[in-house]
């Protein structure tokens, strides 16, 4: 709740320091969405640090021109001036400004369109096919298990067979998922989703179910992970925080995957997406075949289905998993 009685106090009543006020406003606007609040708070802190260099210490002082100037600063970093940024990171930093200012002000009068302001496209079209071999993944998992990293090996299996992000795999209640699969043949991904996407709640009615079909391979991965969970409802080891465990996943999984001919965890999702595309269309994914062998309507429909399966909002993102939508000339 705001510390002050009126919106005319420091930072619209959420606190004296702009970064602290932003976090407070996010907590009020997004109750229960701790991970999302934390992510935005880190990005907002970067904006606040830049704002101080512009003699801006109060959220009241931030206007549309301020955001445009911030975009110019980020665009310069994209072009190599100062610490280098990726397009995705720069757009996320601007998007966070929109979210936090909405939380602070209670309206969307001050906002910016990241892609237009940065004049840069964040989408990447996959041109190198992902490794589909389950044998190579099994070898990487076996190596992790020998090193006592059974839970990390299980996370990789869930990423590959269900197309999950690492956080989603870590937080998945595999016992519940197996029950859902037995009841209806699909599982609902609710926890750890990007941007708080998941099942609808009273505080977040915009959420939507993300139902995934369960193949035989996926069921095996779920059973293995469920055994490791024991009586728990996720794969986080007892006494560890999720961020600490995710750091271990990043540290140990990368070398094991690369050693056995797999690039990274994102490639596991890409392999899943390519297999789903073939199931949906009967044709190889463009990144595997080198072309689109079906009509444009069927390709578009498959991509729309993949958006839901992968937990994204934009259909253009799918190209980074399965390849371009453009047909080859000639």
Helices and strands as residue ranges (DSSP letters): G 10-13, H 18-29, H 34-53, G 59-61, H 64-78, H 87-105, H 114-118, H 134-146, H 150-162, H 166-171, H 174-184, E 186-188, G 194-196, E 211-213, H 216-229, H 242-259, H 265-281, H 286-289, H 296-310, G 315-318, H 319-322
